[in-house]
Amino acid sequence: MSTTEPQQGSGIIPGASAPKVVLSVDAMGGDLGPEAVVAGLARAARKNPDIAFILHGPRERLEPLLARRRLGGRCVVRDARGVVEMSAKPSQVMRHGEDTSMWSALESVRSGEAQVCISCGNTGALMALSMMRLRKLPGVARPAIAVLWPSRNETGVTVMLDAGADVRADPQDLLRFALMGASYARNGLGVRHPRVGLINVGTEEHKGRSELHEAHDLISAVAPEANFSFAGYVEGGDLTSDSLDVIVTDGFTGNVALKAAEGTARFIRETLRAAFAHSPLSRLASLLAYTSLRRLSKRIDPRRVNGGVFLGLNGTVVKSHGSADATAVAAAVKLAWQLGESGFTEKLAARVASAVALQQDASLPEEEGGQDT
């Protein structure tokens, strides 16, 4: 049940104009509790009048938080008593999770009430429930988690997938990842003609496993008609380059790279802080360099690119960091709004269907209305 029951034709908030995008938010999955989630929603709502929320969790805990942040006119509550713990096994959640806030948040996307689901909860459980409730797109064997990586290209970020949905990926999976990643870059980041690379241990043609060689040939074949440029093999150092928009790899490699980068960013911040606190002269230097240091801190702050997108499902799911604070939650909301506003789910489904048709018929059909996906 919601705090205020929706009325037909008025969006989710009676008496209010229908928002462009409605997001379904699991309020209970994060390490910092619903307080951080609601604070992040409030921050995002102040910047974007075209967004509304369906918030899932215990009503008696959420309603005072919404009142304190003055979100009552932008948000309704769906009472969900259970919480998916970080230690919960996905199989248990799939069997016994019907009363949880995570399950309820996915149901709002499944029913069409919301365009995108956001959760800070258990990644394995969220992926398992997402596949069970939303189902995979036809032609997708393994969904992928796409993350944004700070880089030197025009958008400031590179899309990398898979970041850990599945440690395995065969050549067909890597082809789907390339297509889905290009669609994400196009519709989520506004890159009209994405540049896609395939991670390998070197850029030479003879290097790497046989499945990477097969994936290389498959991606090369579809790239011209799928409207992206294929850069071929790339290395880990290319993740931050200005020459790529999408990087494709298996979930094992992607997850290791992601965690290593987050650890490196923390190391840089902590080392700089210690260096500038070392002596009175270094503290003076930090004051003189304050503006530049602040800019660097924002540039490498993982919170500001928070949000891994589950690709390959009949619905869009954004996975926020479990430790997300208000800044990180607001970043995930901004990303979810961009995807919802662009009609990303439908465009991604069209792109995957086109790839299946291309492999079956050796031709990629024209998309209706001239809209690129």
C-alpha positions as CSV (number, residue, x, y, z in Angstrom):
1,M,0.0,0.0,0.0
2,S,1.1,3.5,-0.7
3,T,0.9,6.6,1.5
4,T,-1.4,8.1,-1.1
5,E,-3.1,5.9,-3.6
6,P,-2.4,6.8,-7.2
7,Q,-5.2,8.0,-9.4
8,Q,-5.5,7.2,-13.1
9,G,-4.1,9.9,-15.3
10,S,-2.3,11.9,-12.7
11,G,1.0,9.9,-12.2
12,I,1.8,8.5,-8.8
13,I,0.9,11.7,-6.9
14,P,-2.8,12.7,-7.0
15,G,-3.3,16.3,-7.9
16,A,0.2,16.7,-9.3
17,S,1.3,16.8,-12.9
18,A,2.7,13.5,-14.1
19,P,6.5,13.3,-13.8
20,K,8.5,12.4,-16.8
21,V,10.3,9.6,-14.9
22,V,9.2,7.5,-11.9
23,L,12.0,5.6,-10.1
24,S,11.4,2.6,-7.8
25,V,13.8,2.8,-4.9
26,D,14.7,0.0,-2.4
27,A,15.2,2.1,0.8
28,M,16.5,-0.6,3.0
29,G,19.5,-2.3,1.3
30,G,22.3,0.1,2.1
31,D,24.8,0.0,4.9
32,L,23.9,3.5,6.0
33,G,20.2,2.8,6.2
34,P,17.2,4.6,4.7
35,E,18.3,7.9,6.1
36,A,21.1,8.1,3.5
37,V,18.8,6.9,0.7
38,V,16.1,9.5,1.5
39,A,18.8,12.2,1.8
40,G,20.1,11.3,-1.6
41,L,16.6,11.3,-3.1
42,A,16.0,14.8,-1.7
43,R,19.2,16.1,-3.1
44,A,18.3,14.7,-6.6
45,A,14.7,16.0,-6.4
46,R,15.9,19.6,-5.7
47,K,17.8,19.5,-9.0
48,N,15.2,17.8,-11.1
49,P,11.5,18.6,-11.1
50,D,10.7,15.9,-13.6
51,I,11.3,13.0,-11.3
52,A,9.2,11.1,-8.7
53,F,9.8,8.1,-6.5
54,I,8.1,5.0,-5.2
55,L,10.0,4.2,-2.0
56,H,9.9,0.6,-0.6
57,G,10.4,-0.3,3.0
58,P,8.7,-0.1,6.5
59,R,6.1,2.7,6.4
60,E,6.6,3.8,10.0
61,R,10.3,4.3,9.4
62,L,10.2,6.0,6.0
63,E,7.3,8.5,6.3
64,P,9.0,10.6,9.1
65,L,12.2,10.8,6.9
66,L,10.2,11.9,3.9
67,A,8.4,14.5,6.0
68,R,11.7,15.8,7.3
69,R,13.1,16.2,3.8
70,R,9.8,17.6,2.4
71,L,9.5,14.8,-0.2
72,G,5.8,14.0,0.5
73,G,4.7,15.5,-2.8
74,R,7.3,13.7,-4.9
75,C,7.2,10.2,-3.3
76,V,4.9,7.5,-2.2
77,V,5.7,4.6,0.1
78,R,5.0,0.9,-0.5
79,D,5.1,-0.8,2.8
80,A,7.6,-3.7,2.8
81,R,8.6,-5.3,6.1
82,G,11.5,-7.5,5.1
83,V,15.1,-6.6,4.3
84,V,17.6,-8.5,2.2
85,E,20.7,-8.6,4.3
86,M,24.2,-8.3,2.7
87,S,24.9,-11.8,3.9
88,A,21.8,-13.4,2.4
89,K,22.2,-16.1,-0.2
90,P,20.5,-15.3,-3.5
91,S,18.7,-18.7,-3.5
92,Q,17.1,-18.0,-0.2
93,V,15.9,-14.6,-1.3
94,M,14.4,-16.0,-4.4
95,R,12.4,-18.5,-2.4
96,H,11.5,-16.4,0.6
97,G,11.9,-12.7,-0.3
98,E,8.4,-11.7,-1.3
99,D,8.0,-9.4,1.6
100,T,11.3,-7.6,1.2
101,S,11.8,-4.0,0.0
102,M,14.1,-5.3,-2.8
103,W,11.4,-7.6,-4.2
104,S,8.8,-4.8,-3.9
105,A,11.0,-2.3,-5.7
106,L,11.5,-4.7,-8.7
107,E,7.7,-5.4,-8.8
108,S,7.0,-1.7,-9.5
109,V,9.2,-1.9,-12.6
110,R,7.7,-5.2,-13.6
111,S,4.2,-3.8,-13.4
112,G,5.1,-0.6,-15.4
113,E,4.6,1.8,-12.5
114,A,8.2,2.9,-12.6
115,Q,10.8,3.0,-15.4
116,V,13.9,2.1,-13.3
117,C,14.7,0.3,-10.1
118,I,17.5,1.5,-7.7
119,S,18.9,-0.6,-4.8
120,C,22.0,-0.3,-2.6
121,G,21.4,-3.9,-1.5
122,N,23.1,-7.4,-1.9
123,T,24.3,-7.5,-5.5
124,G,23.9,-11.3,-6.0
125,A,20.4,-11.3,-4.6
126,L,19.4,-8.2,-6.7
127,M,20.7,-9.8,-9.9
128,A,18.9,-13.1,-9.1
129,L,15.6,-11.5,-8.2
130,S,15.9,-9.2,-11.3
131,M,16.4,-12.2,-13.6
132,M,13.5,-14.0,-11.9
133,R,11.0,-11.1,-11.8
134,L,12.0,-9.1,-14.9
135,R,13.4,-12.0,-17.0
136,K,16.2,-11.8,-19.5
137,L,15.8,-10.3,-23.0
138,P,15.5,-12.9,-25.8
139,G,19.0,-13.7,-27.0
140,V,20.8,-12.8,-23.8
141,A,22.3,-15.8,-22.0
142,R,24.0,-13.7,-19.2
143,P,23.1,-10.2,-18.1
144,A,26.0,-7.9,-17.4
145,I,26.7,-5.1,-14.9
146,A,27.9,-1.9,-16.6
147,V,29.8,0.6,-14.6
148,L,31.1,4.1,-15.4
149,W,34.8,4.6,-15.2
150,P,36.4,8.1,-15.0
151,S,38.3,8.7,-18.2
152,R,39.7,11.5,-20.4
153,N,37.1,11.3,-23.2
154,E,34.5,13.9,-23.9
155,T,31.9,12.6,-21.5
156,G,34.5,12.1,-18.7
157,V,33.5,8.4,-18.2
158,T,33.9,5.1,-20.0
159,V,31.3,2.3,-19.8
160,M,32.9,-1.0,-18.7
161,L,31.0,-4.3,-18.6
162,D,30.8,-6.9,-17.2
163,A,31.7,-5.7,-13.7
164,G,30.8,-9.0,-11.9
165,A,27.4,-10.3,-12.8
166,D,29.0,-13.6,-13.9
167,V,32.6,-14.6,-13.8
168,R,32.3,-16.4,-17.2
169,A,31.6,-15.0,-20.7
170,D,31.8,-16.9,-23.9
171,P,32.2,-15.2,-27.3
172,Q,28.5,-14.7,-27.8
173,D,28.2,-13.1,-24.4
174,L,31.0,-10.7,-25.2
175,L,29.3,-9.8,-28.4
176,R,26.1,-9.0,-26.5
177,F,28.1,-7.0,-24.0
178,A,29.5,-4.9,-26.8
179,L,26.0,-4.2,-28.2
180,M,24.5,-3.4,-24.9
181,G,27.4,-1.3,-23.8
182,A,27.2,0.8,-27.0
183,S,23.5,1.2,-26.5
184,Y,24.1,2.4,-22.9
185,A,26.8,4.9,-24.0
186,R,24.5,6.2,-26.8
187,N,21.3,6.6,-24.7
188,G,22.7,7.1,-21.2
189,L,25.7,9.3,-22.1
190,G,24.7,10.8,-25.4
191,V,27.6,9.3,-27.4
192,R,26.3,9.1,-31.0
193,H,28.9,6.7,-32.3
194,P,30.5,4.8,-29.4
195,R,34.0,3.4,-29.7
196,V,34.2,-0.1,-28.3
197,G,37.3,-2.1,-27.1
198,L,37.8,-5.7,-26.0
199,I,40.1,-6.2,-23.0
200,N,43.0,-8.6,-23.7
201,V,46.6,-9.2,-22.4
202,G,47.9,-7.3,-25.4
203,T,46.8,-5.5,-28.5
204,E,48.5,-8.0,-30.9
205,E,46.2,-10.3,-32.8
206,H,47.9,-13.5,-31.7
207,K,47.6,-12.8,-27.9
208,G,44.9,-14.0,-25.6
209,R,42.5,-16.9,-25.3
210,S,40.7,-18.5,-28.3
211,E,37.3,-17.3,-27.1
212,L,38.6,-13.7,-27.2
213,H,39.7,-14.2,-30.8
214,E,36.3,-15.5,-31.7
215,A,34.6,-12.6,-29.9
216,H,36.9,-10.2,-31.7
217,D,35.7,-11.5,-35.1
218,L,32.0,-11.5,-34.0
219,I,32.1,-7.9,-32.8
220,S,34.1,-6.7,-35.9
221,A,31.4,-8.2,-38.1
222,V,28.4,-6.4,-36.5
223,A,30.0,-3.1,-35.6
224,P,29.4,-1.2,-38.9
225,E,25.7,-1.9,-39.0
226,A,25.3,-1.6,-35.2
227,N,26.6,2.0,-35.5
228,F,29.7,1.7,-33.3
229,S,33.4,1.7,-34.0
230,F,35.4,-1.4,-32.8
231,A,38.9,-0.5,-31.7
232,G,39.9,-4.2,-31.3
233,Y,41.9,-5.4,-28.4
234,V,42.8,-3.0,-25.6
235,E,44.6,-3.3,-22.3
236,G,43.9,-2.3,-18.8
237,G,45.7,1.0,-19.1
238,D,43.1,2.0,-21.8
239,L,40.3,2.2,-19.2
240,T,41.0,5.9,-18.6
241,S,42.1,6.8,-22.1
242,D,40.4,9.4,-24.4
243,S,40.0,6.9,-27.3
244,L,37.2,4.6,-26.0
245,D,33.7,4.9,-24.8
246,V,33.0,1.3,-24.0
247,I,35.2,-1.5,-22.7
248,V,34.1,-5.1,-22.9
249,T,35.4,-8.0,-20.6
250,D,34.2,-10.9,-18.6
251,G,32.8,-10.4,-15.1
252,F,35.9,-11.8,-13.3
253,T,38.3,-9.4,-15.0
254,G,35.9,-6.5,-14.7
255,N,35.3,-6.9,-11.0
256,V,38.9,-7.2,-10.2
257,A,39.7,-4.1,-12.2
258,L,36.8,-2.2,-10.5
259,K,37.9,-3.1,-7.0
260,A,41.5,-2.3,-7.8
261,A,40.6,1.1,-9.1
262,E,38.5,2.0,-6.1
263,G,41.3,1.0,-3.8
264,T,43.8,3.0,-5.8
265,A,41.5,6.1,-5.6
266,R,41.3,5.7,-1.8
267,F,45.1,5.3,-1.7
268,I,45.7,8.5,-3.7
269,R,43.4,10.5,-1.5
270,E,44.8,9.2,1.8
271,T,48.4,9.6,0.6
272,L,47.8,13.2,-0.6
273,R,46.1,14.0,2.7
274,A,49.0,12.6,4.7
275,A,51.6,14.4,2.5
276,F,50.0,17.8,2.9
277,A,49.7,17.4,6.6
278,H,53.3,16.4,7.1
279,S,54.7,19.9,8.0
280,P,53.6,23.5,8.4
281,L,55.1,24.3,4.9
282,S,53.1,21.4,3.3
283,R,49.9,22.6,5.0
284,L,50.5,26.0,3.6
285,A,51.0,24.4,0.1
286,S,47.7,22.6,0.5
287,L,45.9,25.9,1.1
288,L,47.5,27.4,-2.0
289,A,46.5,24.3,-4.0
290,Y,43.1,23.9,-2.4
291,T,41.1,24.5,-5.6
292,S,43.1,22.1,-7.7
293,L,43.1,19.4,-5.0
294,R,39.3,19.7,-4.6
295,R,38.9,19.3,-8.3
296,L,41.1,16.2,-8.3
297,S,39.2,14.8,-5.3
298,K,35.9,15.1,-7.2
299,R,37.4,13.6,-10.3
300,I,38.5,10.4,-8.6
301,D,35.6,10.1,-6.1
302,P,33.7,6.8,-6.8
303,R,30.6,8.3,-5.3
304,R,30.1,10.6,-8.2
305,V,30.0,7.8,-10.8
306,N,27.9,5.5,-8.5
307,G,25.6,3.1,-10.1
308,G,26.1,-0.2,-11.9
309,V,23.4,-0.8,-14.5
310,F,22.1,-4.4,-15.0
311,L,21.9,-4.9,-18.8
312,G,20.1,-7.6,-20.6
313,L,16.8,-7.6,-18.7
314,N,13.2,-6.7,-19.5
315,G,13.6,-3.6,-17.3
316,T,16.4,-1.3,-16.1
317,V,18.0,-1.8,-12.7
318,V,20.7,0.4,-11.2
319,K,22.8,-1.1,-8.4
320,S,24.2,1.5,-6.1
321,H,27.2,0.8,-3.8
322,G,26.1,-0.7,-0.5
323,S,28.0,2.0,1.4
324,A,26.5,4.8,-0.6
325,D,25.9,8.1,1.2
326,A,23.6,10.9,0.1
327,T,26.1,12.1,-2.6
328,A,26.4,8.6,-4.1
329,V,22.6,7.9,-4.0
330,A,22.0,11.2,-5.8
331,A,24.5,10.2,-8.5
332,A,22.7,6.9,-8.9
333,V,19.3,8.7,-9.1
334,K,20.7,11.0,-11.8
335,L,21.9,8.1,-13.9
336,A,18.6,6.2,-13.4
337,W,16.7,9.4,-14.5
338,Q,18.8,9.7,-17.7
339,L,18.1,6.1,-18.6
340,G,14.4,6.3,-17.9
341,E,14.0,9.6,-19.7
342,S,15.7,8.2,-22.8
343,G,13.5,5.1,-23.0
344,F,16.6,3.0,-22.5
345,T,14.9,-0.4,-21.8
346,E,13.0,-0.4,-25.1
347,K,16.0,0.8,-27.1
348,L,18.3,-1.8,-25.6
349,A,15.8,-4.6,-26.3
350,A,15.6,-3.4,-29.9
351,R,19.4,-3.5,-30.2
352,V,19.7,-7.0,-28.8
353,A,16.9,-8.2,-31.1
354,S,18.7,-6.7,-34.1
355,A,21.9,-8.5,-33.2
356,V,20.1,-11.8,-33.0
357,A,18.5,-11.1,-36.4
358,L,21.9,-10.1,-37.8
359,Q,23.5,-13.4,-36.8
360,Q,20.6,-15.4,-38.1
361,D,20.0,-13.5,-41.4
362,A,23.4,-11.8,-41.9
363,S,21.7,-8.4,-42.0
364,L,20.7,-5.9,-39.4
365,P,17.1,-4.5,-39.9
366,E,16.5,-0.8,-40.0
367,E,15.0,0.5,-36.8
368,E,11.5,2.1,-37.0
369,G,11.2,5.9,-36.9
370,G,14.9,6.4,-37.6
371,Q,15.7,6.3,-33.9
372,D,19.1,5.0,-33.1
373,T,19.4,2.5,-30.3
